[in-house]
Amino acid sequence: MMKVMVATTSVFLAPLLRYAQGLRFPQLFLATAAVFVADLIVPDLIPFADEALLGLLTLLLGTVRRRRASAADVGDAR
C-alpha cells in the first residue's frame, strides 16, 4: 500500500517540481501553491476572497521565469 501511495505522489509531484525548476523563485512558488491548497480546505469568514488573492499570486509567481544570461552578463563574470 505504501509503495502505491509513494508512486502516486511522485506522479503528481514530478511534473510540478520539473516546472518549478525553470522558475526564478521555485521555493516561493511551491510554498504559495501549498498555502493556496491548504486555504481551499480550511473554511474562512469571507468565502473565496483570500483564495482568489492566493490563486492570483500563485499564477503571478508561476509566470516569472529565470533571466537568460546575456553576452554582457557572461563577459562580466570573467
Phi, psi and omega in degrees: 000320182293322179296322179294319181292319179294318179295320179293319179297317181291331177294323180278325183277331184302312179295324179294316179293323178296319178294320182292335180297331181274357182274160180287323180235075185293323181292321179294320177297313181293322178294317179294320178295321179294318178295322178299314180295318178296324180291330176293329183279320184276126178289151181223175184287316180255102185296135172067000178288308180287331176296319179295316180294316179294323177296316178295320178295320178295317177296320179297314179292333178286343180264349181278107181267167175292149177285142176280144179284117178274170181296325180292321179293321180292321180292327179288337184285343182286000000 
